[in-house]
Structure formats: C-alpha cells, structure tokens
Amino acid sequence: MTEKDYYEILEVSKTASSDEIKKSFRKLAMQYHPDRNPGNKEAETKFKEINEAYEVLKDEQKRAAYDRYGHQAFANGAGGNPFDGGFNFEFGDTGGFADIFSSVFSDFMGGGRPQNRSYSLRGADARYDLSITLDEAFTGFEKEITIDTTEACSHCHGHGTADGNPAPACPHCKGTGKVRLQKGFFVVEQSCPHCHGSGYLAKDQCPDCKGSGTVKAKKTIKVKIPAGIYDGARIRMAGSGQAGIRGGENGDLYIFIDVKEHKLYERSDNNLYAVVPVSMCCAALGGKIEIPSIDGGKIELNVPAGSQSEEIIKVKGQGFSILHSTSRGDLFVKLKVETPVNLSARQKEILEEFRSISGDTCQPQEKSFLDKIKDLFAA
C-alpha cells in the first residue's frame, strides 16, 4: 500500500465530487496504462497507485474513513487492507490491468467483451463509532452494541424473487449487466437499466424485500475491547456487516475507537502523564502526596525537599497497559508548586520573617539570575 496522499495521486482536491474523481482517474489511467508505456517501471508503479487511490475514493464509506484517519484506516495491524478488496496487477489478455482498462474506457471505446456476472455478491462493509473512557481502554472490557444493518430476506431466501428461487439471467443484457447504445459514430456501453447492472432479473419480485434480497434489521453484537487499545484504533468483526446479495457472504463490521479525555491523565504511547499541584511547604521541605491510579488504586509520591515547578517524578510500571501484553508503561508526574494565597496576618508575618532571614542559599536560581543581569542595571 502506498503512503502517498490519495487525492494528490488522482490530482484532485479533498472536496472533489465523485464525478471529478472518476474523470481524473480515467485521464491518468489512460496516460500511465502499461500498454502505452511498455517496459516503463515508473509508469507501472504510477498506474498501481492510481488504481489503489481510486478504489478507496470512489467508495463513500472508504473515502469517509480515509478522510478521517488517512492510511491508518486501512492499516490492518501490520499493514493489510481491511476492506480485503485488493488489487490485481497482472498483465495479460485477461484479468488485472486489461480488465480495469476495459471497464474504465468502455464509454469511449465501445466497451470490452461480454462477461457473465457473479450471481452471489458480497455484502457491504459497515462502520460503528464507539466512544470509551481512558479507564476502559486501560482495563479492556466486553460491550454489546446494536447496529442498523441488513439481513437476507426470509421470504425469498435472499434471491429477491416471489417464489424464492434463484433469479434468471436478465433477458435484456443476457446476464452481462451491460448494454450497448449507438450514439452517432460511437457505441457506448452502460449498465443495464433493467437489472441495474446485476445481470439477473426476477420476473416477479419478492413482496417483502421488493426484489433486493435483503431487509433492514437491527443486530446486537458483543465486542471485546482489549486492554491497551488506543484512540483511533479499529476492530474488525468478520461477517457482521451488511448481508450479501443473493446468498453472498456478509460484509465486515469495522468498529472505530474514540477514547475520551481523562480528568487527570494523558496518554502517549504506553506512558501516562499528569500535572499535580504541590504546596510551597511540601516542595521546600519535602513530603508525600497521593494521587489516584489509573487502575483504581492510589499512588504515593515522594516529593524531594527543594523541588521546583516543572520537575518530573517518574514512577516505573504505573503507566498504561501495553496492548496484548501483561506489562505496563511508566507514569510521569510533573510538579506544579503553588504559591499560597489569601494569607492571614500571622501567615504574612511568618513569611516576612522568613524573607528577612533568608540568604542567597535559599533561592540559588534567583541569585544566579540577578548576577546575569546586574550589568544591565549598571547601564
């Protein structure tokens, strides 16, 4: 899979319409087609990238996923394509580029040879956005979700016919799904308007599904969220998508994970980060503070005497769960020394006394700073 921007590959903007994308694809595919560039490896690579980009951007669901998550939407773990469509880049008289070229330029060149259509078609993939808390992402859990989907019509068994038997080949296109029209000197090939390109046409449609073979349904699915899952991750549920057409296999369901912000912690990789306020006295004299752990317990932090704001305390092994592992990352706590406010008269008196007896050794950073700029005052 290429990591180049699909819109740049097809030379269109991100707001381009489907017609603009298709038009640009045809132009570029003709320009870089291997038959026009024999032996040109660069053109061959470009043609593969063009087809890969078009396979994603021509599909509304895939394009929406790409617009939101980029190439990560199609990175199946180590880099597979979750839509399992794939590309066939073989050269020859049948299949691969030859078939792509034939189908793309059929409007201009009269179309390719008639081909029988597959009776059964795979169902469309579905998407579900699941919002979870950082605590849930840490522990992992199981959750039941209900999705709007389709299932095979029980009346016609998914065939779309009134009698429940397989639909015969469309008599208008002879089962090819395409018809040719004469327009002046040109012969134009287009999808059959009678069977809508399927190649099959029921004489009498099923009254329940109106010939589609599928009906709307709600499906409840139990999803297992693994500990350590990250924001933007996706989980593939094979066969849980839209119902297949005429007995075809179901599509897949892709669950995209959105992890909500936490009140205390931020996650980066497998580490956790927190900013914790400490009193001036605790920072000066040292002490202990407690903060809640991401696992529901408590963590006791030792604040060294003389701690400054922005100093970081590392707590090993108290970070986030590592996906598919029993180990955890580390916790990093940044101290924020708080200056006291709303002082009583006695408190002010004590601080004034402290200031009067404090020497340079108490505020070494202040002394160092004043030494650096004393020449500026002299000027």
KATA-V902418 format. One record per run of one state. SS is the DSSP state (H for helix, E for strand, C for the rest). FROM is the first residue (numbers start at 1). TO is the last residue. Records with the same first field share a line. If there is no record, write none. Layout:
BEGIN
SS: FROM-TO, FROM-TO
END
This chain:
BEGIN
C: 1-5, 10-17, 33-40, 58-59, 75-75, 77-79, 81-95, 105-105, 110-120, 122-125, 133-133, 140-140, 153-160, 162-168, 170-177, 184-185, 192-199, 201-204, 206-213, 226-233, 238-244, 246-252, 260-265, 269-270, 286-286, 293-297, 304-311, 316-320, 322-327, 329-330, 339-344, 358-363, 379-379
H: 6-9, 18-32, 41-57, 60-74, 96-104, 106-109, 134-139, 280-285, 345-357, 364-378
E: 76-76, 80-80, 121-121, 126-132, 141-152, 161-161, 169-169, 178-183, 186-191, 200-200, 205-205, 214-225, 234-237, 245-245, 253-259, 266-268, 271-279, 287-292, 298-303, 312-315, 321-321, 328-328, 331-338
END
